[in-house]
Every structure is written in C-alpha cells, then in structure tokens.
Amino acid sequence: MEFNTGRSEQGLVISLDTGAATAAKPYAQRRRDRHGRGLRGPLIPATLPGYRTRSQAFDELVVESADRLRHLWPGTLDLVEYVVEEVPGELEALIAAGAQAPLGNFSRAEAAASGLVKAAEITIYRHPLEALCDTPGQLRELVHEVLIEQVAGLMDMDPDAVDPSFRRYRGH
C-alpha cells in the first residue's frame, strides 16, 4: 500500500493505492549506511575474549575436557553425550531442603523395546560451577574435575583411574 499525495484544484488530495505491494528490501540493504561510510561492522572483533558469551566460553571448556577424556579412553566414551544446562531441575526444592546444588549428573545408556538405544548422557550445570570459581583457571579445573567424576560414576570406576591428573593441581 502506498499513500499518494498531490495538489489539485480542490486542494490537497490524499489517495491510498492498493496496487501491487512493494517487496521488502534484503537484509544487506536495510542495514544502516550512515553518511556514506559503509555498513556497520561488529562491535567487538572475533579475536577478543568479549566476543563470546559466558555460556559459549563454558561450552568450550566442556568440549575441551570431553575431548581430553575421549583421548584417554578411546572407544569407551565415543557414544556418551555431553549436555550443558544452566541450573539443575527443581533447584528451589533442593535449596529449601538445605541440600547443595549438584554440579553434574549422568544417566546410563538404555535399550528400548523397539531396539533403539538411548545414549549415555553426562549433564554439567553451568551456574553452580561458575558460582564456586573466582578465576577462569579455577573454572577450567573444576569443569574437568566434575566431568571426570561423572565419567567415573558412569563407568563404575575410581576418578583417579579415569584421569591420572585428577585433583593434582588443586592442592587437596
């Protein structure tokens, strides 16, 4: 729809043209080009740490730790799925009961009646882990330790047997 205005002998004339609708501009043409200086670029370059969100950085820590464990246990952990959640379910009930929020959880693989297999899953909770750490280095170590503990529970092993460097750098 377009509004057409014009002057005639009778004064100002405004008409509504319901002819063919105009097509919307593509995204690249809708972006701002102020004062002929080109389109706006990103505010933070991809090479700076502020480019990634905290959840993206946390996901990278989990992937890095999972890759290390897959390298230590080739074939054994290939079918394990790793999930990052913000907070554990029913967190309010845990806090009301005075229990500590879990840092991670695991579920074993299941075979369904139709023959489909549900893969084993390890869940890591981002906010409880971040609340316990002051520096990125501490967070990296804690994520790896929680992942080792969950893999050990999944495989019914001692955490020291899963990764020989378990808790070697924390001073416990």
Backbone as CSV, one residue per row, in Angstrom:
resi,resn,N_x,N_y,N_z,CA_x,CA_y,CA_z,C_x,C_y,C_z
1,MET,0.836,-1.171,0.000,0.000,0.000,0.000,0.880,1.233,0.000
2,GLU,0.449,2.238,-0.730,1.174,3.497,-0.767,0.194,4.638,-0.571
3,PHE,0.647,5.667,0.110,-0.113,6.891,0.209,0.400,7.823,-0.872
4,ASN,-0.507,8.329,-1.661,-0.134,9.286,-2.693,-0.723,10.636,-2.317
5,THR,0.104,11.652,-2.378,-0.373,12.995,-2.090,-0.106,13.878,-3.296
6,GLY,-0.898,14.861,-3.432,-0.723,15.789,-4.539,-1.652,16.972,-4.369
7,ARG,-1.477,17.980,-5.197,-2.331,19.164,-5.145,-3.199,19.185,-6.393
8,SER,-4.385,19.592,-6.200,-5.300,19.750,-7.331,-6.062,21.046,-7.124
9,GLU,-7.044,21.272,-8.000,-7.848,22.492,-7.889,-8.640,22.511,-6.587
10,GLN,-8.927,21.349,-6.048,-9.749,21.284,-4.848,-8.914,21.387,-3.570
11,GLY,-7.605,21.419,-3.674,-6.737,21.474,-2.502,-5.850,20.236,-2.437
12,LEU,-5.530,19.847,-1.256,-4.667,18.689,-1.035,-5.467,17.407,-1.242
13,VAL,-4.918,16.497,-2.043,-5.579,15.227,-2.323,-4.679,14.105,-1.804
14,ILE,-5.264,13.234,-0.991,-4.543,12.065,-0.487,-5.296,10.837,-0.939
15,SER,-4.586,9.916,-1.575,-5.241,8.682,-2.023,-4.435,7.492,-1.528
16,LEU,-5.107,6.383,-1.413,-4.494,5.147,-0.987,-4.456,4.207,-2.172
17,ASP,-3.236,3.845,-2.598,-3.077,2.953,-3.734,-2.904,1.537,-3.193
18,THR,-3.811,0.647,-3.515,-3.742,-0.741,-3.049,-3.241,-1.657,-4.145
19,GLY,-2.430,-1.151,-5.014,-1.874,-1.947,-6.109,-0.907,-2.983,-5.585
20,ALA,-0.038,-3.438,-6.434,0.921,-4.473,-6.051,1.789,-3.966,-4.903
21,ALA,1.939,-4.795,-3.894,2.737,-4.433,-2.728,4.214,-4.419,-3.104
22,THR,4.926,-3.495,-2.519,6.350,-3.426,-2.798,7.071,-4.501,-2.000
23,ALA,8.104,-5.073,-2.588,8.863,-6.140,-1.923,9.759,-5.524,-0.851
24,ALA,9.957,-6.247,0.225,10.826,-5.782,1.291,12.277,-5.831,0.826
25,LYS,13.061,-4.910,1.345,14.469,-4.872,0.975,15.202,-6.034,1.638
26,PRO,16.216,-6.566,0.965,17.012,-7.617,1.612,17.754,-7.061,2.818
27,TYR,18.232,-7.967,3.686,18.867,-7.570,4.937,20.050,-6.637,4.706
28,ALA,20.884,-6.940,3.728,22.082,-6.130,3.494,21.722,-4.692,3.124
29,GLN,20.606,-4.480,2.470,20.216,-3.124,2.089,19.512,-2.405,3.233
30,ARG,18.964,-3.136,4.192,18.284,-2.499,5.314,19.251,-2.011,6.376
31,ARG,20.463,-2.552,6.405,21.424,-2.124,7.415,21.805,-0.670,7.182
32,ARG,22.230,-0.006,8.207,22.482,1.421,8.119,23.797,1.719,7.427
33,ASP,23.776,2.743,6.604,24.969,3.233,5.918,25.023,4.729,6.190
34,ARG,25.464,5.070,7.379,25.458,6.467,7.777,26.493,7.272,7.030
35,HIS,26.066,8.348,6.497,26.944,9.344,5.888,27.863,8.766,4.818
36,GLY,27.454,7.671,4.171,28.221,7.109,3.081,29.535,6.462,3.492
37,ARG,29.661,6.064,4.779,30.913,5.474,5.256,30.888,3.950,5.245
38,GLY,29.895,3.355,4.652,29.820,1.898,4.602,28.936,1.329,5.699
39,LEU,28.669,0.044,5.595,27.818,-0.615,6.568,28.542,-0.770,7.897
40,ARG,27.757,-0.856,8.960,28.324,-1.030,10.287,28.960,-2.402,10.414
41,GLY,30.041,-2.472,11.118,30.719,-3.746,11.366,30.417,-4.246,12.762
42,PRO,31.020,-5.354,13.148,30.796,-5.873,14.502,31.397,-4.933,15.546
43,LEU,30.786,-4.877,16.714,31.284,-4.009,17.774,32.571,-4.540,18.385
44,ILE,32.657,-5.868,18.528,33.846,-6.486,19.107,34.385,-7.486,18.088
45,PRO,35.647,-7.386,17.715,36.210,-8.361,16.772,36.212,-9.776,17.370
46,ALA,36.147,-10.765,16.512,36.071,-12.155,16.947,37.332,-12.610,17.664
47,THR,38.419,-11.882,17.539,39.675,-12.281,18.181,39.721,-11.892,19.654
48,LEU,38.826,-11.028,20.126,38.840,-10.593,21.524,37.961,-11.492,22.381
49,PRO,38.295,-11.641,23.668,37.530,-12.539,24.529,36.082,-12.097,24.741
50,GLY,35.803,-10.819,24.662,34.449,-10.335,24.876,33.485,-10.692,23.761
51,TYR,33.983,-11.243,22.673,33.135,-11.603,21.532,32.214,-12.764,21.883
52,ARG,32.728,-13.698,22.697,31.925,-14.859,23.080,31.156,-14.556,24.355
53,THR,29.991,-15.159,24.483,29.233,-15.027,25.722,29.823,-15.970,26.766
54,ARG,29.423,-15.799,28.022,29.911,-16.683,29.077,29.461,-18.118,28.846
55,SER,28.256,-18.305,28.336,27.791,-19.670,28.098,28.560,-20.318,26.946
56,GLN,28.936,-19.543,25.927,29.746,-20.103,24.846,31.142,-20.479,25.338
57,ALA,31.727,-19.645,26.180,33.043,-19.959,26.741,32.969,-21.201,27.626
58,PHE,31.879,-21.340,28.398,31.709,-22.514,29.250,31.539,-23.768,28.390
59,ASP,30.766,-23.666,27.320,30.597,-24.809,26.413,31.934,-25.259,25.844
60,GLU,32.796,-24.312,25.526,34.122,-24.659,25.004,34.966,-25.380,26.048
61,LEU,34.824,-24.996,27.332,35.545,-25.695,28.391,35.092,-27.145,28.494
62,VAL,33.777,-27.365,28.388,33.242,-28.729,28.472,33.709,-29.552,27.276
63,VAL,33.688,-28.971,26.084,34.136,-29.689,24.886,35.616,-30.037,25.003
64,GLU,36.422,-29.094,25.483,37.857,-29.329,25.654,38.118,-30.475,26.633
65,SER,37.400,-30.466,27.746,37.571,-31.514,28.749,37.074,-32.861,28.234
66,ALA,35.947,-32.868,27.528,35.415,-34.115,26.966,36.364,-34.688,25.923
67,ASP,36.987,-33.834,25.127,37.960,-34.315,24.138,39.170,-34.941,24.822
68,ARG,39.609,-34.349,25.914,40.736,-34.926,26.659,40.380,-36.310,27.179
69,LEU,39.162,-36.446,27.725,38.749,-37.747,28.250,38.539,-38.763,27.129
70,ARG,38.048,-38.324,25.996,37.893,-39.239,24.854,39.256,-39.718,24.364
71,HIS,40.247,-38.843,24.458,41.600,-39.231,24.069,42.171,-40.260,25.048
72,LEU,41.858,-40.108,26.346,42.339,-41.048,27.355,41.614,-42.397,27.277
73,TRP,40.331,-42.388,26.873,39.502,-43.585,26.797,38.921,-43.726,25.396
74,PRO,39.755,-44.033,24.400,39.228,-44.141,23.031,38.257,-45.315,22.909
75,GLY,37.159,-45.054,22.248,36.148,-46.082,22.021,35.146,-46.195,23.151
76,THR,35.572,-46.002,24.391,34.676,-46.163,25.538,33.703,-44.994,25.659
77,LEU,34.170,-43.792,25.423,33.342,-42.597,25.612,32.825,-42.012,24.300
78,ASP,32.938,-42.753,23.209,32.509,-42.221,21.915,30.999,-42.015,21.830
79,LEU,30.218,-42.838,22.502,28.761,-42.739,22.415,28.139,-41.929,23.549
80,VAL,28.959,-41.334,24.391,28.449,-40.530,25.500,28.110,-39.138,24.986
81,GLU,26.940,-38.643,25.360,26.520,-37.287,25.004,26.769,-36.369,26.189
82,TYR,27.277,-35.184,25.913,27.565,-34.195,26.949,26.571,-33.054,26.794
83,VAL,25.910,-32.698,27.901,24.882,-31.666,27.893,25.254,-30.609,28.926
84,VAL,25.100,-29.346,28.546,25.312,-28.239,29.480,23.955,-27.606,29.741
85,GLU,23.574,-27.545,31.019,22.342,-26.869,31.428,22.712,-25.717,32.350
86,GLU,21.854,-24.722,32.389,22.131,-23.553,33.217,22.077,-23.903,34.702
87,VAL,20.967,-24.488,35.145,20.792,-24.873,36.550,20.134,-26.252,36.596
88,PRO,20.317,-26.975,37.694,19.644,-28.274,37.808,18.138,-28.103,37.976
89,GLY,17.387,-29.097,37.547,15.941,-29.063,37.724,15.579,-29.119,39.197
90,GLU,14.474,-28.507,39.553,13.977,-28.466,40.926,15.008,-27.875,41.894
91,LEU,15.692,-26.844,41.470,16.712,-26.204,42.295,16.102,-25.591,43.554
92,GLU,14.905,-25.033,43.428,14.256,-24.413,44.591,13.999,-25.436,45.690
93,ALA,13.568,-26.645,45.302,13.313,-27.691,46.291,14.607,-28.128,46.979
94,LEU,15.704,-28.191,46.212,16.996,-28.557,46.804,17.453,-27.511,47.814
95,ILE,17.302,-26.250,47.457,17.720,-25.170,48.354,16.843,-25.137,49.596
96,ALA,15.525,-25.350,49.427,14.615,-25.360,50.561,14.937,-26.509,51.520
97,ALA,15.407,-27.627,50.962,15.762,-28.774,51.803,17.138,-28.609,52.433
98,GLY,17.878,-27.582,52.050,19.202,-27.341,52.595,20.292,-28.147,51.918
99,ALA,19.979,-28.770,50.808,20.967,-29.572,50.082,21.787,-28.683,49.153
100,GLN,22.993,-29.127,48.858,23.847,-28.397,47.928,23.406,-28.689,46.504
101,ALA,23.469,-27.706,45.656,23.098,-27.896,44.244,24.101,-28.827,43.589
102,PRO,23.648,-29.803,42.801,24.593,-30.694,42.124,25.359,-29.940,41.038
103,LEU,26.593,-30.365,40.810,27.421,-29.749,39.783,27.306,-30.491,38.464
104,GLY,26.910,-31.745,38.526,26.755,-32.556,37.325,25.902,-33.773,37.620
105,ASN,25.550,-34.486,36.562,24.711,-35.662,36.684,24.993,-36.554,35.491
106,PHE,24.748,-37.852,35.635,24.908,-38.753,34.499,23.739,-39.722,34.452
107,SER,23.454,-40.210,33.271,22.461,-41.269,33.089,23.059,-42.296,32.143
108,ARG,22.811,-43.540,32.455,23.376,-44.635,31.676,22.580,-44.839,30.388
109,ALA,23.181,-45.548,29.444,22.519,-45.865,28.180,21.365,-46.832,28.455
110,GLU,20.294,-46.694,27.682,19.119,-47.549,27.854,18.720,-48.134,26.513
111,ALA,18.272,-49.368,26.565,17.753,-50.019,25.362,16.235,-50.032,25.454
112,ALA,15.588,-49.566,24.417,14.127,-49.546,24.381,13.617,-50.848,23.769
113,ALA,12.298,-51.082,23.901,11.696,-52.309,23.373,11.788,-52.373,21.851
114,SER,11.813,-51.224,21.202,11.872,-51.205,19.743,13.293,-51.402,19.211
115,GLY,14.253,-51.577,20.113,15.632,-51.796,19.691,16.447,-50.525,19.643
116,LEU,15.820,-49.378,19.814,16.560,-48.118,19.821,17.292,-47.972,21.142
117,VAL,18.454,-47.398,21.100,19.262,-47.235,22.299,19.363,-45.745,22.622
118,LYS,19.084,-45.415,23.883,19.297,-44.044,24.355,20.736,-43.973,24.840
119,ALA,21.485,-43.049,24.302,22.909,-42.935,24.624,23.097,-42.491,26.074
120,ALA,24.225,-42.845,26.632,24.576,-42.364,27.962,24.762,-40.850,27.887
121,GLU,24.403,-40.176,28.959,24.412,-38.710,28.942,25.040,-38.177,30.217
122,ILE,25.929,-37.208,30.067,26.524,-36.507,31.202,26.086,-35.057,31.116
123,THR,25.491,-34.573,32.208,24.993,-33.205,32.261,25.858,-32.403,33.225
124,ILE,26.274,-31.236,32.783,27.068,-30.313,33.595,26.227,-29.050,33.799
125,TYR,26.155,-28.559,35.042,25.349,-27.377,35.366,26.254,-26.148,35.461
126,ARG,26.015,-25.184,34.599,26.907,-24.035,34.447,26.899,-23.088,35.643
127,HIS,25.739,-22.638,36.092,25.684,-21.620,37.148,26.264,-22.092,38.483
128,PRO,25.967,-23.307,38.962,26.610,-23.729,40.218,28.137,-23.808,40.109
129,LEU,28.648,-24.218,38.957,30.099,-24.277,38.782,30.707,-22.878,38.761
130,GLU,30.075,-21.964,38.043,30.607,-20.600,37.976,30.554,-19.902,39.326
131,ALA,29.547,-20.248,40.148,29.421,-19.615,41.461,30.548,-20.033,42.401
132,LEU,31.137,-21.188,42.186,32.205,-21.683,43.056,33.594,-21.175,42.667
133,CYS,33.722,-20.554,41.504,35.047,-20.185,40.990,35.216,-18.671,40.915
134,ASP,36.459,-18.249,41.170,36.784,-16.824,41.091,37.499,-16.455,39.803
135,THR,38.254,-17.388,39.234,39.051,-17.089,38.045,38.729,-18.090,36.933
136,PRO,39.022,-17.740,35.682,38.803,-18.681,34.583,39.624,-19.966,34.725
137,GLY,40.806,-19.883,35.314,41.623,-21.070,35.521,40.976,-22.042,36.498
138,GLN,40.403,-21.494,37.574,39.686,-22.345,38.529,38.483,-23.004,37.876
139,LEU,37.779,-22.252,37.038,36.605,-22.809,36.364,37.011,-23.946,35.424
140,ARG,38.101,-23.768,34.707,38.597,-24.808,33.798,38.899,-26.094,34.570
141,GLU,39.590,-25.967,35.709,39.928,-27.138,36.516,38.685,-27.802,37.094
142,LEU,37.751,-26.983,37.600,36.553,-27.547,38.218,35.668,-28.250,37.192
143,VAL,35.540,-27.680,36.001,34.758,-28.331,34.945,35.363,-29.689,34.618
144,HIS,36.680,-29.743,34.508,37.334,-31.014,34.185,37.162,-32.020,35.323
145,GLU,37.268,-31.570,36.577,37.096,-32.485,37.701,35.675,-33.018,37.799
146,VAL,34.687,-32.152,37.579,33.297,-32.617,37.622,33.039,-33.604,36.486
147,LEU,33.583,-33.337,35.332,33.412,-34.256,34.206,34.090,-35.600,34.491
148,ILE,35.259,-35.567,35.114,35.934,-36.814,35.491,35.082,-37.596,36.485
149,GLU,34.519,-36.906,37.485,33.681,-37.583,38.476,32.450,-38.218,37.830
150,GLN,31.842,-37.533,36.871,30.660,-38.079,36.213,31.011,-39.273,35.328
151,VAL,32.142,-39.190,34.631,32.590,-40.324,33.810,32.924,-41.508,34.706
152,ALA,33.555,-41.243,35.860,33.876,-42.319,36.797,32.606,-42.981,37.308
153,GLY,31.587,-42.205,37.622,30.315,-42.785,38.054,29.651,-43.581,36.951
154,LEU,29.750,-43.099,35.739,29.155,-43.792,34.592,29.857,-45.119,34.330
155,MET,31.177,-45.144,34.511,31.958,-46.349,34.226,32.198,-47.204,35.470
156,ASP,31.658,-46.814,36.629,31.847,-47.521,37.902,33.333,-47.699,38.224
157,MET,34.046,-46.585,38.176,35.487,-46.596,38.434,35.837,-45.514,39.434
158,ASP,37.054,-45.557,39.924,37.588,-44.512,40.773,37.991,-43.326,39.883
159,PRO,37.724,-42.086,40.291,38.111,-40.937,39.456,39.604,-40.881,39.137
160,ASP,40.453,-41.347,40.060,41.899,-41.361,39.793,42.261,-42.315,38.664
161,ALA,41.441,-43.353,38.472,41.702,-44.298,37.385,41.241,-43.740,36.043
162,VAL,40.268,-42.839,36.057,39.771,-42.245,34.812,40.800,-41.291,34.242
163,ASP,41.329,-40.405,35.091,42.346,-39.453,34.656,43.414,-39.380,35.742
164,PRO,44.645,-39.743,35.424,45.707,-39.736,36.442,45.976,-38.356,37.040
165,SER,45.623,-37.285,36.360,45.878,-35.934,36.881,44.710,-35.400,37.693
166,PHE,43.787,-36.254,38.110,42.608,-35.821,38.866,43.034,-35.201,40.196
167,ARG,42.668,-33.970,40.415,42.935,-33.182,41.635,44.426,-33.047,41.958
168,ARG,45.273,-33.098,40.977,46.705,-32.945,41.229,47.106,-31.478,41.346
169,TYR,46.322,-30.586,40.742,46.713,-29.175,40.685,45.965,-28.306,41.689
170,ARG,45.009,-28.852,42.412,44.219,-28.051,43.333,44.822,-27.965,44.732
171,GLY,45.705,-28.864,45.051,46.303,-28.836,46.382,45.433,-29.501,47.439
172,HIS,44.560,-30.458,47.026,43.729,-31.183,48.011,44.519,-32.224,48.725
